[in-house]
Amino acid sequence: MNVRRYIMAAQSAVAVWALCATCAFAQTNLEFIQWWEPEMPAGALRSIMDDFEAANPGIKVTLVSGPYSATHDQIVVGAASGTLSDVVGLDGAWVNGLAKQGAIASMDSLMADAKYDQTQIADIIKVNGQSVMFPLASFVYPVFVNLDLAKAAGIDKTPTNRTEFADAAKKMTNADKNQYGWVLPLSLQNPGGIQNDVMSWVWASGASMLKDGKPDLENASVVGTLEYIKSLQDAGVIAPGIFAKKEQDKVEEFVNGRVGMMIDSLAHINLIRQRNPNLKFGISALPAVDGYTGKRGLPYASWGIGISDKSEHKAEAWKLVEYLMSPEVNSRLVSVANAFPGNIHAKPDFSKADPLFEEAFKIFQSGKLANEFVGLPVAEDLMRQMNVEVQKMFDGQQTAKEAAANTQKQWLVEFDK
């Protein structure tokens, strides 16, 4: 071999080595958008991601985190522009619309390729027969009570029915101190208050907003609930600014001791503890109508997880979903998040959980999960339509019965599409 050929061969070898070295260290960067990190103990979700990266060399995870409403807005924009993160935290109310928009992927083929055992998943949310979301962790929505405000108001037990709740709210209200008994978020931008803070009163008494799968909003239970909530507003016990408030605003007012009671997710226990370590608060089941003796319907929401249909790394994204849904990791996650697991084989260790979770588990065992918006077509639009009618009711433009009837008409149009 002459010198020239030798040098060329050596250069080729170096180039091949360099290329292979680059291949060996090729890295996939996954973006994971969710609102969970701020609601978990500091560093908890990042720690789980670090362990995933250690178990999957070559995959790195960037967490895109923010409050619920801000995350929702980012997901809406990402879905519309085709820039949605690879792995997506989902609310059951968003799923139908995102799936029909083509923003989130069917995970059926990914499960088939991985020979994944679907029977271990507590629930799989499907749209048009396609598996688009796993509930990773589920949270009930009890009533949070500021125990110091309750004690100062002479309230020695948490309300169990509507009369007791109204009485407690009145006693804890002192407008001169900017202190109110209850907080109700009815922002049109994020209309989840209709689900969590309004219709939850219907479900708590074992009633429904549907009949044979169709809207049934003019029934006595729904109309009675609207009349009851309007009576609380008329009594001046709801914190001002109802129409502008989002969920995080509700939590903010409770954290700062400005409201005595709120209906909220167990996921916020950690957040409240972090924001105000001195706040003394308890939880109880949502009050039912007076005289109700059946099982309480428990409003709930899930940290759902799915994959962007536009992701260029679906196989790697599935690895992260599968990892988070595994019994061991799911147990770890729900233990620190004060949630109920998404894998039926998960065995959370609640011995180190917040003491309030034991109380929440008792509430869970004595009631039944109830959220009729999950999986409904355009669920958020349905909430927003009802929100508009409820706002008109609060403004005195119509009665509760008229608000229910007007909402019914609009919902029927959506259901018939």
Secondary structure, 3 states (H helix, E strand, C coil): CCHHHHHHHHHHHHHHHHHHHHHHCCCEEEEEEECCHHHCCCCHHHHHHHHHHHHCCCEEEEEEECCHHHHHHHHHHHHHHCCCCCEEEECHHHHHHHHHCCCECCCHHHHHHCCCCHHHECCCEEECCEEEEEEEEEEECCEEEEHHHHHHCCCCCCCCEHHHHHHHHHHCCEHHHCEEEECCCCCCCCCHHHHHHHHHHHHHCCCCCEECCEECCCCHHHHHHHHHHHHHHHCCCECCCHHHCCHHHHHHHHHCCCEEEEECCCCHHHHHHHHCCCCCEEEECCCECCCCCCCEEECEEEEEEEEECCCCCHHHHHHHHHHHHCHHHHHHHHHHHCCEECECCCCCCHHHCCCHHHHHHHHHHHEEECCCCCCCCCHHHHHHHHHHHHHHHHCCCCCHHHHHHHHHHHHHHHHCC
